[in-house]
Amino acid sequence: MSEKNKRIAVCTRKTKETDITLSVNLDGQGKNKIDTGIAFFDHMLEQIIRHGEMDLVVSVEGDLQVDEHHTIE
C-alpha cells in the first residue's frame, strides 16, 4: 500500500469530562496500547483491534469518579 493510501487517523478530544488521545491504523496488525481506565472497555477494544487486524493507541483521562459513560461515549 502506498504512503498516500494508508488509512491512519490521529485524534484528540478534550471536554470538561474527558481528555482523549488516539491513533488508529485500519491496515495494521492487531497491535494495541489501550488505557481508558475501564478494564472491561479496554478488553473489548483490544478484542476488536486484534481480530480486526487494526492498530490502536488510546489514552483517556476521564471523570470516572462520576461515571464511566463520558469515557465510553
mmCIF file of the N, C-alpha and C atoms, coordinates in Angstrom:
data_MODEL
# 
_entry.id   MODEL 
# 
loop_
_atom_site.group_PDB 
_atom_site.id 
_atom_site.type_symbol 
_atom_site.label_atom_id 
_atom_site.label_alt_id 
_atom_site.label_comp_id 
_atom_site.label_asym_id 
_atom_site.label_entity_id 
_atom_site.label_seq_id 
_atom_site.pdbx_PDB_ins_code 
_atom_site.Cartn_x 
_atom_site.Cartn_y 
_atom_site.Cartn_z 
_atom_site.occupancy 
_atom_site.B_iso_or_equiv 
_atom_site.pdbx_formal_charge 
_atom_site.auth_seq_id 
_atom_site.auth_comp_id 
_atom_site.auth_asym_id 
_atom_site.auth_atom_id 
_atom_site.pdbx_PDB_model_num 
ATOM 1   N N  . MET A 1 1  ? 0.851   -1.173 0.000  1.00 0.00 ? 1  MET A N  1 
ATOM 2   C CA . MET A 1 1  ? 0.000   0.000  0.000  1.00 0.00 ? 1  MET A CA 1 
ATOM 3   C C  . MET A 1 1  ? 0.895   1.234  0.000  1.00 0.00 ? 1  MET A C  1 
ATOM 4   N N  . SER A 1 2  ? 0.595   2.157  -0.854 1.00 0.00 ? 2  SER A N  1 
ATOM 5   C CA . SER A 1 2  ? 1.411   3.364  -0.934 1.00 0.00 ? 2  SER A CA 1 
ATOM 6   C C  . SER A 1 2  ? 1.158   4.260  0.273  1.00 0.00 ? 2  SER A C  1 
ATOM 7   N N  . GLU A 1 3  ? 2.109   5.122  0.540  1.00 0.00 ? 3  GLU A N  1 
ATOM 8   C CA . GLU A 1 3  ? 2.005   6.061  1.660  1.00 0.00 ? 3  GLU A CA 1 
ATOM 9   C C  . GLU A 1 3  ? 0.734   6.898  1.538  1.00 0.00 ? 3  GLU A C  1 
ATOM 10  N N  . LYS A 1 4  ? 0.366   7.234  0.324  1.00 0.00 ? 4  LYS A N  1 
ATOM 11  C CA . LYS A 1 4  ? -0.806  8.063  0.059  1.00 0.00 ? 4  LYS A CA 1 
ATOM 12  C C  . LYS A 1 4  ? -2.108  7.358  0.437  1.00 0.00 ? 4  LYS A C  1 
ATOM 13  N N  . ASN A 1 5  ? -2.149  6.042  0.321  1.00 0.00 ? 5  ASN A N  1 
ATOM 14  C CA . ASN A 1 5  ? -3.376  5.289  0.551  1.00 0.00 ? 5  ASN A CA 1 
ATOM 15  C C  . ASN A 1 5  ? -3.507  4.710  1.956  1.00 0.00 ? 5  ASN A C  1 
ATOM 16  N N  . LYS A 1 6  ? -2.597  5.027  2.858  1.00 0.00 ? 6  LYS A N  1 
ATOM 17  C CA . LYS A 1 6  ? -2.683  4.485  4.212  1.00 0.00 ? 6  LYS A CA 1 
ATOM 18  C C  . LYS A 1 6  ? -3.902  5.058  4.927  1.00 0.00 ? 6  LYS A C  1 
ATOM 19  N N  . ARG A 1 7  ? -4.579  4.183  5.655  1.00 0.00 ? 7  ARG A N  1 
ATOM 20  C CA . ARG A 1 7  ? -5.781  4.595  6.379  1.00 0.00 ? 7  ARG A CA 1 
ATOM 21  C C  . ARG A 1 7  ? -5.444  4.723  7.870  1.00 0.00 ? 7  ARG A C  1 
ATOM 22  N N  . ILE A 1 8  ? -4.854  5.880  8.195  1.00 0.00 ? 8  ILE A N  1 
ATOM 23  C CA . ILE A 1 8  ? -4.402  6.173  9.552  1.00 0.00 ? 8  ILE A CA 1 
ATOM 24  C C  . ILE A 1 8  ? -5.019  7.495  9.993  1.00 0.00 ? 8  ILE A C  1 
ATOM 25  N N  . ALA A 1 9  ? -5.474  7.520  11.246 1.00 0.00 ? 9  ALA A N  1 
ATOM 26  C CA . ALA A 1 9  ? -6.023  8.765  11.795 1.00 0.00 ? 9  ALA A CA 1 
ATOM 27  C C  . ALA A 1 9  ? -5.477  8.977  13.200 1.00 0.00 ? 9  ALA A C  1 
ATOM 28  N N  . VAL A 1 10 ? -5.277  10.240 13.533 1.00 0.00 ? 10 VAL A N  1 
ATOM 29  C CA . VAL A 1 10 ? -4.861  10.647 14.872 1.00 0.00 ? 10 VAL A CA 1 
ATOM 30  C C  . VAL A 1 10 ? -5.855  11.703 15.327 1.00 0.00 ? 10 VAL A C  1 
ATOM 31  N N  . CYS A 1 11 ? -6.318  11.562 16.578 1.00 0.00 ? 11 CYS A N  1 
ATOM 32  C CA . CYS A 1 11 ? -7.352  12.470 17.051 1.00 0.00 ? 11 CYS A CA 1 
ATOM 33  C C  . CYS A 1 11 ? -7.156  12.762 18.534 1.00 0.00 ? 11 CYS A C  1 
ATOM 34  N N  . THR A 1 12 ? -7.467  13.976 18.921 1.00 0.00 ? 12 THR A N  1 
ATOM 35  C CA . THR A 1 12 ? -7.517  14.339 20.335 1.00 0.00 ? 12 THR A CA 1 
ATOM 36  C C  . THR A 1 12 ? -8.855  15.013 20.591 1.00 0.00 ? 12 THR A C  1 
ATOM 37  N N  . ARG A 1 13 ? -9.360  14.804 21.792 1.00 0.00 ? 13 ARG A N  1 
ATOM 38  C CA . ARG A 1 13 ? -10.642 15.423 22.172 1.00 0.00 ? 13 ARG A CA 1 
ATOM 39  C C  . ARG A 1 13 ? -10.561 15.765 23.652 1.00 0.00 ? 13 ARG A C  1 
ATOM 40  N N  . LYS A 1 14 ? -10.817 17.012 23.953 1.00 0.00 ? 14 LYS A N  1 
ATOM 41  C CA . LYS A 1 14 ? -10.789 17.453 25.347 1.00 0.00 ? 14 LYS A CA 1 
ATOM 42  C C  . LYS A 1 14 ? -12.098 18.152 25.656 1.00 0.00 ? 14 LYS A C  1 
ATOM 43  N N  . THR A 1 15 ? -12.782 17.650 26.689 1.00 0.00 ? 15 THR A N  1 
ATOM 44  C CA . THR A 1 15 ? -14.010 18.272 27.178 1.00 0.00 ? 15 THR A CA 1 
ATOM 45  C C  . THR A 1 15 ? -13.851 18.500 28.674 1.00 0.00 ? 15 THR A C  1 
ATOM 46  N N  . LYS A 1 16 ? -14.902 18.986 29.324 1.00 0.00 ? 16 LYS A N  1 
ATOM 47  C CA . LYS A 1 16 ? -14.849 19.137 30.780 1.00 0.00 ? 16 LYS A CA 1 
ATOM 48  C C  . LYS A 1 16 ? -14.680 17.782 31.456 1.00 0.00 ? 16 LYS A C  1 
ATOM 49  N N  . GLU A 1 17 ? -15.228 16.736 30.834 1.00 0.00 ? 17 GLU A N  1 
ATOM 50  C CA . GLU A 1 17 ? -15.237 15.414 31.455 1.00 0.00 ? 17 GLU A CA 1 
ATOM 51  C C  . GLU A 1 17 ? -14.089 14.501 31.039 1.00 0.00 ? 17 GLU A C  1 
ATOM 52  N N  . THR A 1 18 ? -13.556 14.655 29.841 1.00 0.00 ? 18 THR A N  1 
ATOM 53  C CA . THR A 1 18 ? -12.555 13.719 29.330 1.00 0.00 ? 18 THR A CA 1 
ATOM 54  C C  . THR A 1 18 ? -11.450 14.423 28.552 1.00 0.00 ? 18 THR A C  1 
ATOM 55  N N  . ASP A 1 19 ? -10.317 13.741 28.483 1.00 0.00 ? 19 ASP A N  1 
ATOM 56  C CA . ASP A 1 19 ? -9.183  14.166 27.659 1.00 0.00 ? 19 ASP A CA 1 
ATOM 57  C C  . ASP A 1 19 ? -8.693  12.895 26.958 1.00 0.00 ? 19 ASP A C  1 
ATOM 58  N N  . ILE A 1 20 ? -8.950  12.798 25.655 1.00 0.00 ? 20 ILE A N  1 
ATOM 59  C CA . ILE A 1 20 ? -8.694  11.570 24.905 1.00 0.00 ? 20 ILE A CA 1 
ATOM 60  C C  . ILE A 1 20 ? -7.691  11.844 23.792 1.00 0.00 ? 20 ILE A C  1 
ATOM 61  N N  . THR A 1 21 ? -6.719  10.945 23.663 1.00 0.00 ? 21 THR A N  1 
ATOM 62  C CA . THR A 1 21 ? -5.765  10.972 22.560 1.00 0.00 ? 21 THR A CA 1 
ATOM 63  C C  . THR A 1 21 ? -5.745  9.577  21.956 1.00 0.00 ? 21 THR A C  1 
ATOM 64  N N  . LEU A 1 22 ? -5.868  9.497  20.627 1.00 0.00 ? 22 LEU A N  1 
ATOM 65  C CA . LEU A 1 22 ? -5.831  8.177  19.998 1.00 0.00 ? 22 LEU A CA 1 
ATOM 66  C C  . LEU A 1 22 ? -5.266  8.241  18.596 1.00 0.00 ? 22 LEU A C  1 
ATOM 67  N N  . SER A 1 23 ? -4.750  7.097  18.173 1.00 0.00 ? 23 SER A N  1 
ATOM 68  C CA . SER A 1 23 ? -4.347  6.910  16.783 1.00 0.00 ? 23 SER A CA 1 
ATOM 69  C C  . SER A 1 23 ? -4.810  5.520  16.372 1.00 0.00 ? 23 SER A C  1 
ATOM 70  N N  . VAL A 1 24 ? -5.291  5.423  15.150 1.00 0.00 ? 24 VAL A N  1 
ATOM 71  C CA . VAL A 1 24 ? -5.782  4.148  14.632 1.00 0.00 ? 24 VAL A CA 1 
ATOM 72  C C  . VAL A 1 24 ? -5.243  3.947  13.221 1.00 0.00 ? 24 VAL A C  1 
ATOM 73  N N  . ASN A 1 25 ? -4.823  2.724  12.959 1.00 0.00 ? 25 ASN A N  1 
ATOM 74  C CA . ASN A 1 25 ? -4.366  2.322  11.625 1.00 0.00 ? 25 ASN A CA 1 
ATOM 75  C C  . ASN A 1 25 ? -5.266  1.171  11.203 1.00 0.00 ? 25 ASN A C  1 
ATOM 76  N N  . LEU A 1 26 ? -6.140  1.420  10.250 1.00 0.00 ? 26 LEU A N  1 
ATOM 77  C CA . LEU A 1 26 ? -7.096  0.406  9.813  1.00 0.00 ? 26 LEU A CA 1 
ATOM 78  C C  . LEU A 1 26 ? -6.438  -0.747 9.069  1.00 0.00 ? 26 LEU A C  1 
ATOM 79  N N  . ASP A 1 27 ? -5.210  -0.559 8.637  1.00 0.00 ? 27 ASP A N  1 
ATOM 80  C CA . ASP A 1 27 ? -4.483  -1.604 7.917  1.00 0.00 ? 27 ASP A CA 1 
ATOM 81  C C  . ASP A 1 27 ? -3.311  -2.116 8.755  1.00 0.00 ? 27 ASP A C  1 
ATOM 82  N N  . GLY A 1 28 ? -3.533  -2.272 10.043 1.00 0.00 ? 28 GLY A N  1 
ATOM 83  C CA . GLY A 1 28 ? -2.473  -2.664 10.965 1.00 0.00 ? 28 GLY A CA 1 
ATOM 84  C C  . GLY A 1 28 ? -2.324  -4.164 11.107 1.00 0.00 ? 28 GLY A C  1 
ATOM 85  N N  . GLN A 1 29 ? -1.823  -4.560 12.275 1.00 0.00 ? 29 GLN A N  1 
ATOM 86  C CA . GLN A 1 29 ? -1.519  -5.963 12.554 1.00 0.00 ? 29 GLN A CA 1 
ATOM 87  C C  . GLN A 1 29 ? -2.160  -6.450 13.847 1.00 0.00 ? 29 GLN A C  1 
ATOM 88  N N  . GLY A 1 30 ? -3.074  -5.679 14.414 1.00 0.00 ? 30 GLY A N  1 
ATOM 89  C CA . GLY A 1 30 ? -3.713  -6.076 15.662 1.00 0.00 ? 30 GLY A CA 1 
ATOM 90  C C  . GLY A 1 30 ? -2.972  -5.618 16.895 1.00 0.00 ? 30 GLY A C  1 
ATOM 91  N N  . LYS A 1 31 ? -2.058  -4.675 16.741 1.00 0.00 ? 31 LYS A N  1 
ATOM 92  C CA . LYS A 1 31 ? -1.295  -4.169 17.884 1.00 0.00 ? 31 LYS A CA 1 
ATOM 93  C C  . LYS A 1 31 ? -2.098  -3.082 18.597 1.00 0.00 ? 31 LYS A C  1 
ATOM 94  N N  . ASN A 1 32 ? -1.942  -3.025 19.917 1.00 0.00 ? 32 ASN A N  1 
ATOM 95  C CA . ASN A 1 32 ? -2.677  -2.004 20.643 1.00 0.00 ? 32 ASN A CA 1 
ATOM 96  C C  . ASN A 1 32 ? -1.974  -1.608 21.928 1.00 0.00 ? 32 ASN A C  1 
ATOM 97  N N  . LYS A 1 33 ? -2.258  -0.403 22.342 1.00 0.00 ? 33 LYS A N  1 
ATOM 98  C CA . LYS A 1 33 ? -1.872  0.111  23.656 1.00 0.00 ? 33 LYS A CA 1 
ATOM 99  C C  . LYS A 1 33 ? -3.075  0.936  24.109 1.00 0.00 ? 33 LYS A C  1 
ATOM 100 N N  . ILE A 1 34 ? -3.881  0.335  24.980 1.00 0.00 ? 34 ILE A N  1 
ATOM 101 C CA . ILE A 1 34 ? -5.167  0.912  25.346 1.00 0.00 ? 34 ILE A CA 1 
ATOM 102 C C  . ILE A 1 34 ? -5.205  1.167  26.846 1.00 0.00 ? 34 ILE A C  1 
ATOM 103 N N  . ASP A 1 35 ? -5.526  2.404  27.224 1.00 0.00 ? 35 ASP A N  1 
ATOM 104 C CA . ASP A 1 35 ? -5.665  2.761  28.633 1.00 0.00 ? 35 ASP A CA 1 
ATOM 105 C C  . ASP A 1 35 ? -6.796  3.764  28.786 1.00 0.00 ? 35 ASP A C  1 
ATOM 106 N N  . THR A 1 36 ? -8.009  3.237  29.006 1.00 0.00 ? 36 THR A N  1 
ATOM 107 C CA . THR A 1 36 ? -9.168  4.110  29.205 1.00 0.00 ? 36 THR A CA 1 
ATOM 108 C C  . THR A 1 36 ? -9.503  4.286  30.675 1.00 0.00 ? 36 THR A C  1 
ATOM 109 N N  . GLY A 1 37 ? -8.894  3.453  31.537 1.00 0.00 ? 37 GLY A N  1 
ATOM 110 C CA . GLY A 1 37 ? -9.232  3.473  32.945 1.00 0.00 ? 37 GLY A CA 1 
ATOM 111 C C  . GLY A 1 37 ? -10.399 2.561  33.288 1.00 0.00 ? 37 GLY A C  1 
ATOM 112 N N  . ILE A 1 38 ? -10.953 1.888  32.267 1.00 0.00 ? 38 ILE A N  1 
ATOM 113 C CA . ILE A 1 38 ? -12.080 0.971  32.456 1.00 0.00 ? 38 ILE A CA 1 
ATOM 114 C C  . ILE A 1 38 ? -11.650 -0.385 31.901 1.00 0.00 ? 38 ILE A C  1 
ATOM 115 N N  . ALA A 1 39 ? -11.344 -1.318 32.777 1.00 0.00 ? 39 ALA A N  1 
ATOM 116 C CA . ALA A 1 39 ? -10.750 -2.593 32.364 1.00 0.00 ? 39 ALA A CA 1 
ATOM 117 C C  . ALA A 1 39 ? -11.595 -3.343 31.340 1.00 0.00 ? 39 ALA A C  1 
ATOM 118 N N  . PHE A 1 40 ? -12.889 -3.444 31.554 1.00 0.00 ? 40 PHE A N  1 
ATOM 119 C CA . PHE A 1 40 ? -13.730 -4.191 30.613 1.00 0.00 ? 40 PHE A CA 1 
ATOM 120 C C  . PHE A 1 40 ? -13.780 -3.501 29.246 1.00 0.00 ? 40 PHE A C  1 
ATOM 121 N N  . PHE A 1 41 ? -13.859 -2.174 29.231 1.00 0.00 ? 41 PHE A N  1 
ATOM 122 C CA . PHE A 1 41 ? -13.861 -1.431 27.970 1.00 0.00 ? 41 PHE A CA 1 
ATOM 123 C C  . PHE A 1 41 ? -12.532 -1.626 27.241 1.00 0.00 ? 41 PHE A C  1 
ATOM 124 N N  . ASP A 1 42 ? -11.413 -1.579 27.990 1.00 0.00 ? 42 ASP A N  1 
ATOM 125 C CA . ASP A 1 42 ? -10.099 -1.842 27.394 1.00 0.00 ? 42 ASP A CA 1 
ATOM 126 C C  . ASP A 1 42 ? -10.092 -3.222 26.740 1.00 0.00 ? 42 ASP A C  1 
ATOM 127 N N  . HIS A 1 43 ? -10.608 -4.217 27.455 1.00 0.00 ? 43 HIS A N  1 
ATOM 128 C CA . HIS A 1 43 ? -10.648 -5.586 26.938 1.00 0.00 ? 43 HIS A CA 1 
ATOM 129 C C  . HIS A 1 43 ? -11.461 -5.677 25.648 1.00 0.00 ? 43 HIS A C  1 
ATOM 130 N N  . MET A 1 44 ? -12.618 -5.053 25.617 1.00 0.00 ? 44 MET A N  1 
ATOM 131 C CA . MET A 1 44 ? -13.466 -5.119 24.418 1.00 0.00 ? 44 MET A CA 1 
ATOM 132 C C  . MET A 1 44 ? -12.791 -4.429 23.230 1.00 0.00 ? 44 MET A C  1 
ATOM 133 N N  . LEU A 1 45 ? -12.159 -3.279 23.462 1.00 0.00 ? 45 LEU A N  1 
ATOM 134 C CA . LEU A 1 45 ? -11.437 -2.609 22.381 1.00 0.00 ? 45 LEU A CA 1 
ATOM 135 C C  . LEU A 1 45 ? -10.280 -3.470 21.885 1.00 0.00 ? 45 LEU A C  1 
ATOM 136 N N  . GLU A 1 46 ? -9.565  -4.113 22.810 1.00 0.00 ? 46 GLU A N  1 
ATOM 137 C CA . GLU A 1 46 ? -8.455  -4.999 22.425 1.00 0.00 ? 46 GLU A CA 1 
ATOM 138 C C  . GLU A 1 46 ? -8.944  -6.121 21.511 1.00 0.00 ? 46 GLU A C  1 
ATOM 139 N N  . GLN A 1 47 ? -10.097 -6.699 21.817 1.00 0.00 ? 47 GLN A N  1 
ATOM 140 C CA . GLN A 1 47 ? -10.630 -7.788 21.000 1.00 0.00 ? 47 GLN A CA 1 
ATOM 141 C C  . GLN A 1 47 ? -10.982 -7.309 19.592 1.00 0.00 ? 47 GLN A C  1 
ATOM 142 N N  . ILE A 1 48 ? -11.624 -6.163 19.501 1.00 0.00 ? 48 ILE A N  1 
ATOM 143 C CA . ILE A 1 48 ? -11.980 -5.606 18.189 1.00 0.00 ? 48 ILE A CA 1 
ATOM 144 C C  . ILE A 1 48 ? -10.724 -5.346 17.371 1.00 0.00 ? 48 ILE A C  1 
ATOM 145 N N  . ILE A 1 49 ? -9.719  -4.737 17.999 1.00 0.00 ? 49 ILE A N  1 
ATOM 146 C CA . ILE A 1 49 ? -8.485  -4.386 17.299 1.00 0.00 ? 49 ILE A CA 1 
ATOM 147 C C  . ILE A 1 49 ? -7.718  -5.640 16.879 1.00 0.00 ? 49 ILE A C  1 
ATOM 148 N N  . ARG A 1 50 ? -7.580  -6.599 17.793 1.00 0.00 ? 50 ARG A N  1 
ATOM 149 C CA . ARG A 1 50 ? -6.828  -7.814 17.487 1.00 0.00 ? 50 ARG A CA 1 
ATOM 150 C C  . ARG A 1 50 ? -7.483  -8.595 16.346 1.00 0.00 ? 50 ARG A C  1 
ATOM 151 N N  . HIS A 1 51 ? -8.765  -8.847 16.459 1.00 0.00 ? 51 HIS A N  1 
ATOM 152 C CA . HIS A 1 51 ? -9.448  -9.665 15.451 1.00 0.00 ? 51 HIS A CA 1 
ATOM 153 C C  . HIS A 1 51 ? -9.717  -8.901 14.157 1.00 0.00 ? 51 HIS A C  1 
ATOM 154 N N  . GLY A 1 52 ? -9.775  -7.584 14.245 1.00 0.00 ? 52 GLY A N  1 
ATOM 155 C CA . GLY A 1 52 ? -9.955  -6.763 13.050 1.00 0.00 ? 52 GLY A CA 1 
ATOM 156 C C  . GLY A 1 52 ? -8.647  -6.425 12.363 1.00 0.00 ? 52 GLY A C  1 
ATOM 157 N N  . GLU A 1 53 ? -7.522  -6.855 12.965 1.00 0.00 ? 53 GLU A N  1 
ATOM 158 C CA . GLU A 1 53 ? -6.182  -6.589 12.431 1.00 0.00 ? 53 GLU A CA 1 
ATOM 159 C C  . GLU A 1 53 ? -5.947  -5.109 12.158 1.00 0.00 ? 53 GLU A C  1 
ATOM 160 N N  . MET A 1 54 ? -6.345  -4.303 13.138 1.00 0.00 ? 54 MET A N  1 
ATOM 161 C CA . MET A 1 54 ? -6.087  -2.870 13.115 1.00 0.00 ? 54 MET A CA 1 
ATOM 162 C C  . MET A 1 54 ? -5.077  -2.576 14.220 1.00 0.00 ? 54 MET A C  1 
ATOM 163 N N  . ASP A 1 55 ? -4.512  -1.400 14.234 1.00 0.00 ? 55 ASP A N  1 
ATOM 164 C CA . ASP A 1 55 ? -3.640  -0.953 15.316 1.00 0.00 ? 55 ASP A CA 1 
ATOM 165 C C  . ASP A 1 55 ? -4.322  0.221  16.004 1.00 0.00 ? 55 ASP A C  1 
ATOM 166 N N  . LEU A 1 56 ? -4.240  0.255  17.339 1.00 0.00 ? 56 LEU A N  1 
ATOM 167 C CA . LEU A 1 56 ? -4.869  1.328  18.099 1.00 0.00 ? 56 LEU A CA 1 
ATOM 168 C C  . LEU A 1 56 ? -4.008  1.694  19.298 1.00 0.00 ? 56 LEU A C  1 
ATOM 169 N N  . VAL A 1 57 ? -3.795  2.987  19.463 1.00 0.00 ? 57 VAL A N  1 
ATOM 170 C CA . VAL A 1 57 ? -3.189  3.533  20.671 1.00 0.00 ? 57 VAL A CA 1 
ATOM 171 C C  . VAL A 1 57 ? -4.193  4.539  21.199 1.00 0.00 ? 57 VAL A C  1 
ATOM 172 N N  . VAL A 1 58 ? -4.654  4.333  22.442 1.00 0.00 ? 58 VAL A N  1 
ATOM 173 C CA . VAL A 1 58 ? -5.629  5.255  23.030 1.00 0.00 ? 58 VAL A CA 1 
ATOM 174 C C  . VAL A 1 58 ? -5.324  5.469  24.502 1.00 0.00 ? 58 VAL A C  1 
ATOM 175 N N  . SER A 1 59 ? -5.388  6.726  24.902 1.00 0.00 ? 59 SER A N  1 
ATOM 176 C CA . SER A 1 59 ? -5.170  7.114  26.290 1.00 0.00 ? 59 SER A CA 1 
ATOM 177 C C  . SER A 1 59 ? -6.295  8.060  26.685 1.00 0.00 ? 59 SER A C  1 
ATOM 178 N N  . VAL A 1 60 ? -6.921  7.777  27.834 1.00 0.00 ? 60 VAL A N  1 
ATOM 179 C CA . VAL A 1 60 ? -8.047  8.588  28.281 1.00 0.00 ? 60 VAL A CA 1 
ATOM 180 C C  . VAL A 1 60 ? -7.859  8.995  29.730 1.00 0.00 ? 60 VAL A C  1 
ATOM 181 N N  . GLU A 1 61 ? -8.075  10.251 30.006 1.00 0.00 ? 61 GLU A N  1 
ATOM 182 C CA . GLU A 1 61 ? -8.212  10.763 31.369 1.00 0.00 ? 61 GLU A CA 1 
ATOM 183 C C  . GLU A 1 61 ? -9.662  11.207 31.462 1.00 0.00 ? 61 GLU A C  1 
ATOM 184 N N  . GLY A 1 62 ? -10.438 10.539 32.320 1.00 0.00 ? 62 GLY A N  1 
ATOM 185 C CA . GLY A 1 62 ? -11.851 10.865 32.423 1.00 0.00 ? 62 GLY A CA 1 
ATOM 186 C C  . GLY A 1 62 ? -12.309 11.005 33.855 1.00 0.00 ? 62 GLY A C  1 
ATOM 187 N N  . ASP A 1 63 ? -13.530 11.478 34.023 1.00 0.00 ? 63 ASP A N  1 
ATOM 188 C CA . ASP A 1 63 ? -14.102 11.667 35.352 1.00 0.00 ? 63 ASP A CA 1 
ATOM 189 C C  . ASP A 1 63 ? -14.781 10.376 35.820 1.00 0.00 ? 63 ASP A C  1 
ATOM 190 N N  . LEU A 1 64 ? -13.970 9.329  35.941 1.00 0.00 ? 64 LEU A N  1 
ATOM 191 C CA . LEU A 1 64 ? -14.503 8.016  36.302 1.00 0.00 ? 64 LEU A CA 1 
ATOM 192 C C  . LEU A 1 64 ? -15.133 8.009  37.696 1.00 0.00 ? 64 LEU A C  1 
ATOM 193 N N  . GLN A 1 65 ? -14.749 8.941  38.557 1.00 0.00 ? 65 GLN A N  1 
ATOM 194 C CA . GLN A 1 65 ? -15.352 9.009  39.877 1.00 0.00 ? 65 GLN A CA 1 
ATOM 195 C C  . GLN A 1 65 ? -16.826 9.406  39.783 1.00 0.00 ? 65 GLN A C  1 
ATOM 196 N N  . VAL A 1 66 ? -17.214 10.082 38.705 1.00 0.00 ? 66 VAL A N  1 
ATOM 197 C CA . VAL A 1 66 ? -18.618 10.467 38.499 1.00 0.00 ? 66 VAL A CA 1 
ATOM 198 C C  . VAL A 1 66 ? -19.360 9.319  37.821 1.00 0.00 ? 66 VAL A C  1 
ATOM 199 N N  . ASP A 1 67 ? -18.835 8.882  36.666 1.00 0.00 ? 67 ASP A N  1 
ATOM 200 C CA . ASP A 1 67 ? -19.470 7.809  35.912 1.00 0.00 ? 67 ASP A CA 1 
ATOM 201 C C  . ASP A 1 67 ? -18.552 7.453  34.748 1.00 0.00 ? 67 ASP A C  1 
ATOM 202 N N  . GLU A 1 68 ? -18.679 6.238  34.246 1.00 0.00 ? 68 GLU A N  1 
ATOM 203 C CA . GLU A 1 68 ? -17.840 5.785  33.136 1.00 0.00 ? 68 GLU A CA 1 
ATOM 204 C C  . GLU A 1 68 ? -18.371 6.210  31.773 1.00 0.00 ? 68 GLU A C  1 
ATOM 205 N N  . HIS A 1 69 ? -19.617 6.643  31.705 1.00 0.00 ? 69 HIS A N  1 
ATOM 206 C CA . HIS A 1 69 ? -20.220 6.875  30.392 1.00 0.00 ? 69 HIS A CA 1 
ATOM 207 C C  . HIS A 1 69 ? -19.556 7.987  29.590 1.00 0.00 ? 69 HIS A C  1 
ATOM 208 N N  . HIS A 1 70 ? -18.974 8.988  30.224 1.00 0.00 ? 70 HIS A N  1 
ATOM 209 C CA . HIS A 1 70 ? -18.300 10.048 29.466 1.00 0.00 ? 70 HIS A CA 1 
ATOM 210 C C  . HIS A 1 70 ? -17.109 9.480  28.703 1.00 0.00 ? 70 HIS A C  1 
ATOM 211 N N  . THR A 1 71 ? -16.368 8.599  29.329 1.00 0.00 ? 71 THR A N  1 
ATOM 212 C CA . THR A 1 71 ? -15.211 7.971  28.687 1.00 0.00 ? 71 THR A CA 1 
ATOM 213 C C  . THR A 1 71 ? -15.667 7.092  27.531 1.00 0.00 ? 71 THR A C  1 
ATOM 214 N N  . ILE A 1 72 ? -16.690 6.285  27.743 1.00 0.00 ? 72 ILE A N  1 
ATOM 215 C CA . ILE A 1 72 ? -17.146 5.359  26.712 1.00 0.00 ? 72 ILE A CA 1 
ATOM 216 C C  . ILE A 1 72 ? -17.781 6.088  25.543 1.00 0.00 ? 72 ILE A C  1 
ATOM 217 N N  . GLU A 1 73 ? -18.471 7.187  25.792 1.00 0.00 ? 73 GLU A N  1 
ATOM 218 C CA . GLU A 1 73 ? -19.060 7.970  24.689 1.00 0.00 ? 73 GLU A CA 1 
ATOM 219 C C  . GLU A 1 73 ? -17.984 8.428  23.743 1.00 0.00 ? 73 GLU A C  1 
# 
